[in-house]
Amino acid sequence: MDLLANIDAEIERIVQICQRDQAPDGSWRYCLESGSLPDAYMIILLRSLQQDDESLIRKLAERIVAMQEADGYWKWFPDEADGNLSATIEAYYALLYSGYVQARDPQMQRAKQFIRAKGGLAKAGMTTKVMLALTGQYPWPADVLPVEMMLVPRIAPLSFYDLVGYARIHFAPILIASNQTYVLKTARTPDLSDLTLSGVPNDWGEFQLPRLTNMVKHALSQLPLLPPYMHSLALKQAEQFILERIEPDGTLYSYFTSTFLMIFALLSLGYSKTNPVITRAVSGLRAMACAASGYTDVQEATSTVWNTALLCDALQNAGVPSTTPMIQKAGQYILSRQQNTLGDWTWHNPNTLPGGWGFSDSNTRNPDVDDTTAALRAIRRLAKRDATYRQAWDRGRQWVLSMQNGDGGWPAFEKNTNKKILTWLPLDGADTISIDPSAADLTGRTLEYLGSDAGMRLPHPQIRRGVQWLVENQEADGSWYGRWGIAYLYGTWAALTGMIAVGVQPDDPSVQKAVRWLIEIQNRDGSWGESCNSDIRKRYVPLGQGTLAQTAWATDALIAVNAQPTAEIRRGIEFLANNGTAQGWTTTYPTGAGLPGGFYFYYHSYQYIWPLLALGNYRRKYAGETTKPTG
């Protein structure tokens, strides 16, 4: 078969899979895997609440056991050097608590030796330490950031409300539980005291806390309240903050980790284990379990809106008519998930009507720019013929435009949340998760939508500012760092496709510099592959082999730039057309990013979405739509 025939065959194969896997409501509910953390925390939560769901606990324990390396440790990604201490502590603890694995088992002994060799519990990450403190395995620090931080006005130099939303909803329950020094132990709670090493002090990052605590206390001294009332008022305000952000499925902001923390925080305030808020939250977390790679896995969040929007667009881009039942059903699902309420994003973006989309199926109040542009791409053709879609399109486009940061780039969730002081907070990856600055992937993908789908191009002022931000934030080697994908391939693809879509010329120096970088790092087999270590080291680290998603990103970027197919493009397309059914460790390599060094995602949908997009763009640009999938 020639190249075009291979492309047609692979597109048709993916289309048939999408037809098979589409849910009755029009969505695609592919799993979002993220290491062992959610599984481990789910076991710890269920045992702590004495909700002995043995079927689920046993299945989660089986997956955790299967993920253990021969040397006893656990990793977040296959090429992570020397194992991950926090992941190993969490998995070890959960397996002991499950009761299905014994401390004397050889593999558990190896895990224990690894933990002790790495410094024990004191060297774990902050998230792990909070979980350990909540369940009585690690002492809370003597000096915690006061919960009264909830009362500091937003005009102060440091305010709780300056945090970006996904940080706020994790930090609020931590503030409550730590100020209450809450501990929940049961008769079955394992004893991890042998993982606390003599001579290794308990470390909560106290060197950061006094400065922050003093700033909070100074701001509080300006308030006309007496200290005894401040504390109780702050606890109540933190409680209300949480309760007002619970989703219809019972989860907090639709995230597993924030819901886990919320449950312990509410218990610390006197809620019973059988309180409806607690039981609904646990039910919501149970519903986040999915069948993943032969095991049961609990997801950090459901990626249903993201999957559905991206697939709906990629299918149409590859030739599936918008009039087919598959696209019509997907469109209706996407339309049903547009958010019509004013969320926390309005704090930094007032006087703007709602109209965005969120990431998860249960997300009703936390829209983001990337999901919104993905949804708008998906319904563009539908909006041409249907007034309901057109109204949704108009509202979504205006919302996206309103979210542009003052520096010209686009954030993920909230506008102009970039106070550097917030990076001092005692949170894992505070420099990344506490703020939401402009990002190359968000800015590039937004520009691509505005140029390709909304018809906005240079010299429009907002477009010009976005392009200028990208030019100013290009790396010296020609790449861009992507915040929500791995990592420089993701950011460079987004930046290049965005710049070209809005009218930047292919011979522009920034474009050509990026193209040279992509060509230099292409593998011999035509693929591209980047390690999660890039996200940690903040420089490009090759994976050694190619992944489908990253090859599709790089190839699609080169397609956007070149009027005719180059040798590098053909080799990338050949890899995508010939390796869609290949199996190996790179097939499930995580290419989604959450927290540098501590949270990575393998999207089951990515083996279909991105190859379909690149193959469709190649055929449409260079060969015309000579054949069309049945759809």
N, C-alpha and C positions, 0 to 999 in steps of 0.2 A: 504494500500500500504506500502511496505517496504521502507527503506531509499533510496536505489538505484533507485527504481521506482519513488519516489518523486523527486529525483534529475533529472532523465530523463525528467519527466513531466515539471518541472520548466525550465530546459534548453530549451526544445521545445517551451514552452510558450514565453520565451524571444526571441528566434530565430524568431518566427512568428511575434512578434511585430516589430523586426528589419526589417524584410522583408516588413512589412506594411509601416513603417515610413521612409524608405530610399528614399532620393530625387532622381530625374531622373539623376543627375550628379554623383551619387554614394555616396554622403555625408549623414551624419545624422545631421540635423539642430535643435537639441533640444535647448530649451531656457536656458539662464543663468540668473537667477534672483539674484538681489543684493539690497534688501531693497527698500526704496523709493527715494534714492538720484537721480539716473538718471531721473526718472519720474519727480521729482520736478524741477530739473535743466532744463529739456526740456521745461516744461511749462514756466519757467522764461525766457529762451532763446527766445522762440517763441513770447511771449508777448513783450519782450524788442526789438526784431527786427520788431515788428508789423506785423508778419506773423501769422495771426489769423486762424490757422488750427483748427477750432472748433471741428471737429470730433475727432482728436487726443487729443487735450487738454482736452476735456470732458472725454474721456476714461482713460487718465492718472490720472485725478482728481478722478475718480471713484475708481481706484485702491488705490490711496493714502488714500482716506476716508476709504476704507475697511480695511486698515492696521492699522488704529488708535486704540489704546487701550481704554478701557472704562474710564480710568482715564485721558484721554486727550492727552497722549504722544505717540510717536512712538518709536519703538525698531529696532535694527539690527537683533536680534535673540530672540526667545520666552522667554528664561530664563534670559535675560539681566535685571539686577536689577534696579528698579526705573526709567526706561526709558532712552532714549538717548537725551540729550539736543540738539546737532547739528542736528540730524535727525528730531527732533520736530520743530526746527526753520525753517529748509528747507521746510518741509511739510506744515507748517502753512503759510509761505510766498507764496509758490506756489499755495496753494488753494485760498488764497485771490486774487492773481494775475490772477488766472484762471477765476474768476468771477462766478464760479458755487457754491461757498460756501461763506457765509457771516460771517463777524467778530462777529456778534451778535448770531450766532448759538451756542447752548449749548456746543457742542463738541469743537468748536473753542475757546469758553471762557475757557474751561478746559485746552486746550493747552496753551493758553496765561498765565493762572495762573501757569502752570507748568514751563513755560519758565522764568517767573519773579521769581518764587520761587528758581530756580536754578542759578539766578544771571544775567539773561538776555543775550543779544547779546554778551556782553564782555566775557562771559565764554564759548562761542562756540569754536569749533576747528578751526584751521587755514584755512582749505579748505573752511569752511562755511563763515568765515570772508572775505576771498578773494571774494567769490561770492557776499556777502552783500556789500562790498566796490565797486565792479564793477557796482552794480545797485543802488548805492546811499543810502544804508541803514546803513553804518558804515564807519567812516572816515579812509582813508589811514593813516598809521603812518607818522610822520614828518620825520623820518630817516629810509629810506628803503635801502636795500642792493643795491648798485649802479649797473646799467646795464653794466657798464664798466667791470664787472666781466667776461663778454664774451671775453674780450681782454687779460685776464691774461693767460700767456703761460702755457702749460700743465706741464712744469717742475717745476712750482711754488708749494709751500706747499698746497695751496688751489686753485683749478681751476674748473671752470664750467664743464670741460670735464672729471673730475674725478667722477662726478655723474654717476650712472648707467643710461642706456638709458631711461627707463620709468620715472625716476625722472627728467632727463634733459628736456624731452618734455613737462612736466608739469611746470617746473621751468622757462623755457625760456619765455613763454607768461606771467607768473606772473611778471618776471623782467621787461618786456616791460610795461605792464599795470600799475604796481605800480610806476615805474619811471615817467610815464606820468600822474600819479594820475587820471586815467581815470574813468569817471562815465557815465553811460547810464541810463537815466530815461525817462519815457514816461508819458503821461497824465493819464495812468491807473496804474502806479506803486504804490503799496500800501505804506502806511506810517507806518513804524515799530518803530517810535520814542518812543512809549510807552513801548517798550521792552528794552530800554536803561535806566538803573536804576541810580538814583542819588547816589553818593557815591561809585559807582563801576567804577573805571577808565577804559578807553579803553585800552585793553591789547593785544599787538601784540608780546609779548615776547621780548621787547626791551632789556632786560638784556642780550640777546644773540647777538643782532645785532652789537653793537659797536665793539666788539672783531673781529667779522667777517669783518665788514666794514673796520676797520683799517688794517687788513691783506690784503684785496683787494687793498686798496689805496696804501699800501706800495709796493705791486707788480706792480701796475700801474706806480708808480713813477720811475720805472726802464725803462719804455718804452719811446722811443724818439718821443712822440706825445704831442702836446699842449692840455690842458684840453678841450677847446671848440670842437676840432675835435674828441676827444676821445668819447664824449657822442653820437654824431651823428653817428660815425663809429660803436659804440657798438650797437646802436639801429638797424642799418642796418644789422649788423652781426647776431643779434638775429632774425631779420625778415627773413633773408636768411636761417638761421638754421631751422626755422619752415617750410618755403616754400619747402625746399628740402626734407622734411620728410613727406609730404602729400601723402597718399595712393591713388590709382586710384579711390576709391569711394569718395574721398574728405575729409576723416577723417585724423586726425593727429596720425600716428602710430597705427591706428585702435582702439583707445580708445575713449570712450565718453567724459570723463572728460578733457582730454588734448585737444580735439577738441572744447569743450565748451570754455575753456580758450583761445585757439587760436583765436576764432572768436572775442572775446572782445579785445584781444591784437592787432589784425589787424585793428579793428575799431579805436583803440586809435592812430594808425599810419596814419589814414586818409582814410582807405578803406571805400567805401560806403556799405550800407546794401545790395545793389544789385550787388556788385562786384561778378564775377563768382566764385572766391575762397570762398567767404562767402556762396553763394547759394549752391554750390556743397557740402560744409561742412555740411550745414543743411540737404540737401538731404541724405547725408551719414548717419547722425544721425537718420533721419526718418526711413531709411531702417533697423536700428537696433531694431526697435520695433518688438515684438513677442507676440503671445497669450500665456499667462502664468497663470495657475491656474484660468481660467475663466475671466481673465482681460487682458488688453493690458499693456505691460511693455516694457520700453526701456532698452536694455542691456548695460552694461559697455563695453562689447566686445562680439563678437560672438565666441563661442567655437567650431566652426565647425571642424577645423582640429583636435583638441584634441579629440572631440567626435568620429570622424570618425576613427582615428588611433586606439584609445583604443577599440572601438567596433569591428573593423576589426580583431584585434588581439584576443580579447576575444572569438569571434565567432569561429575562426579557432582553438583556444585552446580547445574549447568545442566540437569540432568534425565536424564543417562545413568545407567541403573540399575547398581548395583554388581555385578549378576549377569551383565552382558554380558562376552563374551570380552575386549574391550579393557581393561576395568577389572580383570578377573581376572588377566590377564597383567601389567598394570602393578603390581598389588598383589604378585604373586609376586616381581617384580624388586625392588620396594621392600623387601620382607621380606628378600630375600637380601643387601641392603646394610646392614642394621642391624649395628652394630659390637659385638662381644662381648668385646673385649680391653681391658685397662687401658692407656690412653695417657698422654701427658704432662699431660693435663688433671687427672689425679689429684694432681699436685703441689700444686695449690691447692684441690683438692676431694677429699680423701681419704675413705675409708670410704663410697664410693658405688659401686654396681654400674654397669657399662657398660650402654649402651642407646641411644646416640645414633646419628645418621646424619651422614655427611660430604657434601661437595659433588660430588666427582668419582667417576666409575665405579671408578677404581683406588684410591680413598681407603679404607684399612682401619684407620687409627689416629688420625685427626684429626677427630673429630665436631665439629659446631657446633650452636648453639641453633636458628638459623633453619632449617637443613635438617631438623633433628629435628622441629620443630613442623610443618613442611611435610609430612614423611612421616607424622606422626601424624594430621594432617587427612585425608590421602589414604586411610589404612586404617581410619578410624573406623567406617564402615559395615560394612566387612569384619569388623572385630573383634566386631561384635554377633552374628555367626553362626559364627565360627570361633575355637576356643580358641587356636590357634597365633598368630593375629593379636592376640588379646586379651592373650596373654602379652607379645608384642612391644610392644603399646600400653602396658601397665602399666609395663614397664621403661623405655620412652622417656619417659613422663610423669614418673616419679620422677627420671630423670636431668635433665630440664628444670627441675624444681622445685629440685633440688640446686644448680643453676648460678646461682641468684640471687645477685647481689653484695650485699655488706654495706650498700651505700647504697640498696638496694631495686630497682635496675634490673637488666637482664640484659646480659651481654657476648655476643660472638660465639663465642669459642673457649675462653677460660679465665677462671676466677673470680678476682676481686679482683687483677687484674694492672694496677695503675694507679699505679705509682711514677713521679712526675714526673721524678725524676732520670734516668730512661731516655730522656727526650726530648732529652737532650744528646748522645746517640750520633751519630756521624758517618754517618747514613743519611738518604737522601732521605725527607722526610716523617716523621722520627723521632717527632714529636709525635703522629702518627697511627698509624704501623705498629708502633712498638715496644711499645705498651701496648694493652690491650683493655678500656677502661672501659665502663661502662653506656652504651647508645645508645638513642635514641628509637625507631628502627626496630625494633631487637631487642626492646626492652621492650614496645612496642605490639603487635607481632606475637605475642609470647609471651602477653600478656594476652588477645589475641583468641582464640588457641587455647584457653587455659585457660577462658575464659568461654563460648565458643561450642561447643567440642567436649568439654571435660573437666568442664563444669558447675561451675566454681569462680568464685564471685562475691564482691563485697563483702558482709559485712565480713571475709572471710577475711584473716588477718594478712599473708600473702604478697601477696595481691592488693592490699590496702590500701597496702602499702609500694611496690609497683610503680606504682600510680596516683599516689601522693604524689611519687615520683621524676619522673614525667612532668609533673605540675603545677609542680614546682619548676624544671624545666628547659625550660619553654616560652619561646620567644622573645618579645620585647616586642611584635612585630606579630601574635602569635597562632599562628605556625607552630612546627614542630619541625624540627631538622636531622637528616636521615637519613644515617648513615655509609656504608651500602653501596648506596645508590641516589641518583639525582639528583633532588633533594637535600632541599629543604624540602617539595616536594610528596610525596616518598616518606616522609619522617619524619612529616609531618602526617597523611597517610592512615593510617599504621601506628598513630600515637598515638590518633587519633579512633576508629578501628574497635576498637582494643583497649579503650579506656576505656568505650565504649558496651557492648561485649560483657560486661564484668564488672559492669555495673550503674550506671555513672555516668550521671546523667540528662541528656537533651539540653539542658535549660535551664541546666546548670552553666556558670558564667562562663568557665572554660577552654575548654569545648566551643564555646560561642557565639563566643568570640574567634577561634578557629580557623576556624569556619564563615564568619565575616565576611571573614577573610583570603582564603579560597578563592574566595568569590564575587567579591571585588574584583579578583582576578587572572585570572578566566576570560576567554578570548578571545571576540571577537564571534561566531565560528563555533561556539561551544559547547565548544571544546577548551581544554586547558591545555598549556603547554609551558615548560620551565625549562632554562636553559643550564647546561652543565658549569662555567661560570665561577662559579656559585653555590658549588660545592664548593671552589673556590680562594679566593674572596673572603669566604666564610662569611657571605653575605647573599644573599637571593633576587635572581636576575638572570633576567628573562624571556627566553625564546628567540625570541619574535616570532611563532612558529607553534606548532601543537599536535603532540604525539606521541601515538600510541595508548596506550602504557603510562602516561604521565603523566595523560592524560585519564581513563583507567580508574581510576587511583588516586584522583584528586580526586573523580570521580563516585561511586565506591564509598564514599568517606568521607562524602559528603553523604547517600547512601542510608542509611548506618548511623544517621545522626542523625535523619532526618526520617521521620515516620510516613506522610506522603503525599508524592508526588513534587512537587518544586518546579519552577519554570521553569528554574532552573540545572541541575537533574538531568536534565530532559527534553532540554535542549540538549546536554548531555554525552553522553547515551545516543544521541541522533540522530547525533552525530558518530561515535561508535563503530560504530553500525549501518550507517552509510553510507560509511565510509572504510576498511573493512578491506582492500580491494584497491587503494587509492590508492597511487601511487608518487611518490617525491620524496625530497629530501635528509633530510627528517625521518623517513622510513621506517626509515632505518638509523642515526639519531642515537643515540649511546651514552647509555643511561640507567642503566647499572650503574657503580658506583664502586669503584676499587681503591686508588689513591694520589692524593690531591689534587694536580692539576697534572701528573701523570705516568703515570696508568694508568686508562683508562676502557673499559667493555665495552659492546658491542652484542650483546645476546642475541637470536639468531634466533627463539627461542621466545616472546619477549615480545609479539610481534604477535598471538599466539593466547591466551596465558595470561591476561593482565590484562583485555583486552576480554571474554573469555569469562566471567571471574569477575564483572565489573561487570554485564554483560548478564544473567547468570543470577541475580544478587542482585536486580536490578531486577524481573525477571519474577516471581521467587519471592515477593518482599515486596509488590509492588503489584498483580500480576495473577494470582497463583497459577500453578501449573504447568499452564497450559491445553494446552500441547502438550509432547511429549517427543521429543528427538532419538532417532534410531534406535539409535545406539551400536553 
